[in-house]
Amino acid sequence: MAGKSTFGELWGFLKVRKKWWLAPIIIMMLFVGALLVFAQTSALAPFIYAIF
């Protein structure tokens, strides 16, 4: 499977193994990661960090 992206590998794993319950967990992890990256470069950082 040379040339397959990480997301492609993950999607293939979810399809073959029928682990659909992992999808919401992965989506939330990506969302929180994006929020933290956004918080570092934003003037709203003190308010976003207060959420956690």
Buried (B, 14 or more C-beta within 10 A) or exposed (E): EEEEEEEEEBEEEBEEEEEEEEEEEEEEEEEEEEEEEEBEEEEEEEEBEEEE
